[in-house]
């Protein structure tokens, strides 16, 4: 096996010269993405918000930076054998594009559950240079197969984040936005998944502007960095919420953990529902299509509302590969998080007219039933029913619950029971 990254590799800081070298490799291949002032966000948070638009990158995410730099750094002999990687999305596209550009063969392992649109994009960017292999149900399954293929064939394994060259390539993002900014930023918000992006950005920022605070942002359901920081060592998570797929990993990298631990000023978590609200706001207010991981840095601004007032803030929009088929789920999660949508298991009293009474005397004038489903199909005159209610005003929630109690409707709030919610909704 030709090993590009190993867990036993010596850990070291990423120097300025390494990032500059990466920029030299990338300058004719990538898009130098814009740093855009965002008026809506700036007014909302009473500060200057600048967005580093990696969603406008040639493969619609930052991943090409690290992948291409790593592959370009391999010896000609190693490169000629080709490369192999595992990915469920953006990393695969970055590797595929790099294979096409460099004219080398590549094998890309993806889970069998990967949406067809993502598989098609990888094939498009890689062309005849790339073979896509669908295997297993999860990223971990694809990862194991990719490593096994690297062992068999001697093809170099391109890790998605835990490699010095990957980190240095990602550091070019910070080089670009620091050069493009008219003032030194007070805060930089950056997504944390496997840690390669946050490690690269913080490596450059802390060299050229130590006073700038770099804030790492994780999805609430996949806090691999926080778990490792609390344990004092890399600590895999047992379970994760996979919704923020570009940042939902069970285990942060060894190198990236060390760099993030030493260079990030803070690490915060954002609920997945808040990410969904941010995605919808970005689209409706700015016509920006961000994937969940891409919106994560902006979603974190609310938690720092007081600290960033009057400051200059840069948010890295890491990617825009959002599947349109997910929009209904995104809207649903947002409504639930914001308190507009509620699901109940309602046990209707066994008397005639109970359903009519619920509609006439429990529902408010602005409340809307979006789902109604009897759970006992053989007894539709009475018994429990799954009821989804969307409110026009979130303040109508308590009056709704009070009316159900007063009218004698027994109910269970599914929003407050994650197990039942996932099973039934």
Secondary structure, DSSP 4 states (H G I P E B T S, - for coil): ---S--TTSPP-PPPHHHHHHHHHHHTTTS----EEE-HHHHHHHTSEEEEEEGGGSTTSBTHHHHHHHHHHTS-HHHHHT-EEEE-SSHHHHHHHHHHHHHT--EEEEE-TTS-HHHHHHHHHHHGGGEEEEE-SSSHHHHHHHHHHHHHHH-PEE--SS-SHHHHHHHHHHHHHHHHH-SS--SEEEEE-SSSHHHHHHHHHHHHH-TTSEEEEEEETT--HHHHHHHHTS----S----SSTTT--SS--HHHHHHHHHH-SEEEEE-HHHHHHHHHHHHHHH-----HHHHHHHHGGGGGTTTTTTSEEEEEE-B----GGGHHHHHHHHHHHHTSEEEEEEEE-SSTTHHHHIIIIIS-TT-EEEEEEES-TT--SSEEEEEEEE-SSTTHHHHHHHHHHHTT-EEEEGGG-HHHHHHH-
